Amino acid sequence: MNFFKIISVVTSLLFIYLFFQLIINSDAFVTGLGLHPSETVSILCRRTSIFMMGISVLMLSSINLQHSKARQSITLATGITMIGLACMGSFELIRGTVNTSMLTAIAIETILGTSFLILFFINRKAKISQS
C-alpha cells in the first residue's frame, strides 16, 4: 500500500467519524470541546457534517489514483485544509474558547496535513526531476 493510499484511508475514516458525530450527536461533540450547545450551533454542526462526508468520499474515491495533476490537487487541497483546521484549533485553544480536548484534534490534523503536504512536494519534485 502506498503512502497516498494510507493517509487517504486514514483521513476518510476520520472524516466519516466526524460526519456521524456532527450529524447524530452534535450537542455532545460541542460540549466535549468545552463549548455551549445551542440551536444555532447544532444547525451549523449538521451542515458542517455534510462537508465531512464529502471529504471522506473524495478521499475514498481517490485512493487508487495514479500520480497525476488531479491527485496532486487533491493532495495539496487536503493538506491545506488539515493544516488550516490545526491552525484554527490552536488559535481557539490559545484564546481559551475551547478546552484541551482540542489538542487531540490539533495533533491529528497536523500529522495528516503535514503528511499530505510532504507527499505533494515529494511528488512535485519527482515530476520536475523527470522532465
Secondary structure as GFF3:
##gff-version 3
##sequence-region A 1 131
A	DSSP	alpha_helix	3	24	.	.	.	ID=ss1
A	DSSP	alpha_helix	26	32	.	.	.	ID=ss2
A	DSSP	alpha_helix	39	61	.	.	.	ID=ss3
A	DSSP	alpha_helix	69	95	.	.	.	ID=ss4
A	DSSP	alpha_helix	102	130	.	.	.	ID=ss5
###
